[in-house]
Amino acid sequence: MKLSAERLPDEPILMITLGKDYQVGRDTPEYMKAIADNIGPDETGLFVIYDLREMKMTFGDLVYVMGNQLEKRPGLMTDPRLNTIVIGSTELVKLGIQAFEQEQYGKNKFPLFISIDEGLKYAREQLKQRK
């Protein structure tokens, strides 16, 4: 599997899974379209859970992703309309999360979890606090 996107029914939560066949760069437009297709034109506060557990990523891929996020395009992880949550456990995923916290990458803090259940629980807790 390359990529899947699933908007959870009756919840402002979108699951994006980047699978083992996903290639950074080549498949980025498809990932951006998946976000655009699942967010309303005036919608804010959408939780996007990125499942990166099976994604094959190199250090070069991480550098590309970090640079891409600086462009501030709609649908990227740093899109202010989105609340980004990351699922993964590889060293490169952890390094990326730490890098996003640096000033040059916008001081973004993305919660990192090892399982989908933990990420969903976190998103739902945050949604309850909004009410």
C-alpha positions as CSV (number, residue, x, y, z in Angstrom):
1,M,0.0,0.0,0.0
2,K,1.2,3.5,-0.9
3,L,-1.3,5.8,0.8
4,S,-4.8,5.8,2.3
5,A,-7.0,8.5,3.7
6,E,-10.0,7.9,5.9
7,R,-12.1,10.7,7.5
8,L,-13.8,9.2,10.6
9,P,-17.6,9.5,10.5
10,D,-19.0,12.3,12.7
11,E,-15.6,13.3,14.1
12,P,-13.1,16.0,12.9
13,I,-10.4,13.3,12.5
14,L,-8.6,12.3,9.4
15,M,-6.4,9.2,9.2
16,I,-3.5,9.3,6.7
17,T,-1.5,6.2,6.3
18,L,1.7,6.3,4.4
19,G,2.6,2.7,3.6
20,K,5.8,0.9,2.6
21,D,5.3,1.8,-1.1
22,Y,4.9,5.5,-0.4
23,Q,7.8,7.5,-1.9
24,V,8.5,11.0,-0.5
25,G,8.5,13.5,-3.3
26,R,6.9,11.4,-6.0
27,D,3.8,10.7,-4.0
28,T,3.6,14.1,-2.2
29,P,0.9,15.5,-4.6
30,E,-1.3,12.5,-3.9
31,Y,-0.9,13.0,-0.2
32,M,-1.7,16.7,-0.6
33,K,-4.9,15.9,-2.6
34,A,-6.0,13.4,0.1
35,I,-5.9,16.2,2.7
36,A,-7.6,18.7,0.4
37,D,-10.4,16.2,-0.5
38,N,-11.1,15.6,3.3
39,I,-11.2,19.2,4.7
40,G,-13.9,21.7,4.1
41,P,-12.9,25.1,2.6
42,D,-13.6,26.9,5.9
43,E,-12.9,24.1,8.3
44,T,-10.3,24.5,11.0
45,G,-9.3,22.3,13.9
46,L,-9.2,19.0,12.0
47,F,-7.0,16.4,13.6
48,V,-4.8,14.6,11.1
49,I,-3.3,11.4,12.4
50,Y,-0.3,10.4,10.2
51,D,0.4,6.7,10.5
52,L,4.1,6.3,9.5
53,R,4.7,2.9,11.1
54,E,5.2,1.1,7.7
55,M,6.7,3.9,5.7
56,K,10.2,3.4,4.5
57,M,12.1,6.7,5.0
58,T,15.7,7.7,4.4
59,F,17.5,10.6,5.9
60,G,17.3,12.3,2.5
61,D,13.5,11.8,2.7
62,L,13.4,13.5,6.1
63,V,15.4,16.5,4.8
64,Y,13.0,16.8,1.8
65,V,10.0,16.7,4.1
66,M,11.4,19.3,6.5
67,G,12.2,21.7,3.6
68,N,8.8,21.1,2.0
69,Q,7.0,22.0,5.3
70,L,8.7,25.4,5.2
71,E,6.7,26.3,2.1
72,K,3.5,26.7,4.3
73,R,1.2,25.2,1.6
74,P,-2.3,24.1,2.6
75,G,-2.5,20.5,3.6
76,L,1.1,20.2,4.9
77,M,1.7,19.0,8.5
78,T,2.3,22.7,9.5
79,D,-1.0,23.9,8.0
80,P,-2.5,26.0,10.9
81,R,-6.0,24.6,10.1
82,L,-4.7,21.1,11.1
83,N,-3.8,19.5,14.4
84,T,-1.1,17.0,13.5
85,I,-0.5,13.8,15.4
86,V,2.2,11.3,14.3
87,I,2.2,7.5,14.8
88,G,5.6,5.9,14.5
89,S,8.6,4.7,16.3
90,T,11.6,4.7,14.0
91,E,14.6,6.9,14.8
92,L,14.0,9.1,11.7
93,V,10.4,9.7,12.7
94,K,11.6,10.7,16.2
95,L,14.3,12.9,14.7
96,G,11.8,14.6,12.5
97,I,9.5,15.4,15.4
98,Q,12.4,16.9,17.3
99,A,13.5,18.9,14.3
100,F,10.0,20.4,13.9
101,E,10.4,21.9,17.4
102,Q,13.3,24.0,16.3
103,E,12.9,27.6,15.5
104,Q,13.8,27.3,11.8
105,Y,11.0,24.8,11.3
106,G,8.4,26.9,13.1
107,K,8.6,25.5,16.7
108,N,5.9,23.0,15.9
109,K,5.1,20.4,18.5
110,F,3.5,17.3,17.1
111,P,2.4,14.6,19.6
112,L,4.1,11.3,18.8
113,F,2.6,7.9,19.6
114,I,3.4,4.3,18.9
115,S,-0.1,3.1,18.2
116,I,-3.2,4.3,16.4
117,D,-5.3,3.8,19.5
118,E,-3.1,6.1,21.5
119,G,-3.3,8.8,18.8
120,L,-7.1,8.5,18.6
121,K,-7.4,8.7,22.4
122,Y,-5.3,11.8,22.4
123,A,-7.3,13.5,19.6
124,R,-10.6,12.6,21.3
125,E,-9.4,14.0,24.6
126,Q,-8.4,17.2,22.9
127,L,-11.9,17.4,21.2
128,K,-13.6,17.0,24.6
129,Q,-11.6,19.9,26.0
130,R,-12.9,22.2,23.3
131,K,-16.5,21.7,24.3
